[in-house]
Amino acid sequence: MDRFEISDLRSYYGALLTKRQDDMLRMRYDEDLSFGEIAEIMGISRQAVLDGIVKGERHLEEIDSALGFVARDEKIKQLLNALPSDGEVGAAVKVILRIMEE
């Protein structure tokens, strides 16, 4: 999984991770810190950082596999983007897409 997929999964399910896992994933993927930098900030070993990140990623993947919110929302966005973009329908679509991005 790439950094963007992990960030998307965190936006959906990050609250279901432990604070420590969420912090590690945020530092690694959103702030682009190395394992060594994260380890120094958190006062743990690089191996502990690696383990925490792997467990966090696995947990996010398991949750998404069970719930499927990311794929569902992507399908909804595709359907909305296929609707006419003019008039009242177009305005409503833009509002819905903006809400989905929040």
C-alpha positions in Angstrom: 0.0 0.0 0.0 1.3 3.5 -0.8 1.3 6.5 1.5 -1.8 8.0 -0.1 -3.9 4.8 0.5 -2.7 4.7 4.2 -3.6 8.3 4.6 -7.0 7.7 3.2 -7.6 4.7 5.4 -6.4 6.8 8.4 -8.9 9.5 7.6 -11.7 6.9 7.7 -10.6 4.6 10.4 -7.8 6.3 12.3 -9.9 6.7 15.5 -10.0 2.9 15.7 -6.2 2.6 16.0 -4.3 3.0 19.2 -3.1 6.5 19.7 0.5 5.3 19.4 -0.2 3.5 16.1 -2.0 6.5 14.7 0.8 8.8 15.8 3.4 6.5 14.1 1.5 6.3 10.9 0.9 10.1 10.8 4.6 10.8 11.4 5.6 8.2 8.8 3.2 9.0 6.0 1.9 12.5 6.5 5.1 14.1 7.9 7.5 11.8 5.9 9.7 11.1 8.9 12.2 8.2 9.0 11.9 5.2 11.4 14.9 6.7 13.3 13.3 10.1 13.6 10.0 8.6 14.8 11.9 6.4 17.3 13.8 9.4 18.7 10.6 11.5 19.1 8.7 8.6 20.8 11.7 7.4 22.8 11.5 3.8 21.5 13.6 1.6 19.2 13.4 1.7 15.4 12.2 -1.9 15.5 9.3 -0.9 17.8 8.4 1.8 15.3 8.5 -0.7 12.4 6.4 -3.1 14.4 3.8 -0.4 15.3 3.6 0.8 11.7 3.1 -2.7 10.3 0.5 -3.5 12.9 -1.3 -0.2 12.3 -1.3 -0.7 8.5 -2.6 -4.3 8.9 -5.3 -3.1 11.3 -6.5 -0.4 8.9 -6.6 -3.0 6.0 -8.6 -5.4 8.1 -11.1 -2.8 9.1 -11.5 -1.6 5.6 -11.9 -5.1 4.3 -14.7 -5.6 6.8 -16.4 -2.2 6.3 -15.5 -1.1 2.8 -16.2 2.6 3.3 -13.4 3.8 1.1 -14.5 1.7 -1.9 -18.1 2.6 -1.3 -17.4 6.3 -1.2 -15.2 6.1 -4.4 -18.1 4.4 -6.2 -20.5 7.2 -5.1 -18.0 9.8 -6.2 -17.8 8.2 -9.7 -21.6 8.0 -10.0 -21.9 11.7 -8.9 -19.3 12.8 -11.4 -21.2 11.0 -14.2 -24.2 13.2 -13.6 -24.8 16.4 -15.6 -22.6 19.2 -14.3 -25.0 22.0 -15.2 -28.2 23.4 -13.6 -29.6 22.4 -10.3 -28.4 18.8 -10.5 -24.8 20.0 -11.1 -25.0 22.4 -8.1 -26.3 19.6 -5.9 -23.6 17.3 -7.1 -20.9 19.8 -6.2 -22.3 20.3 -2.7 -22.4 16.5 -2.1 -18.9 16.0 -3.4 -17.6 18.9 -1.1 -19.4 17.3 1.9 -17.8 13.9 1.1 -14.3 15.5 1.0 -14.7 17.0 4.5 
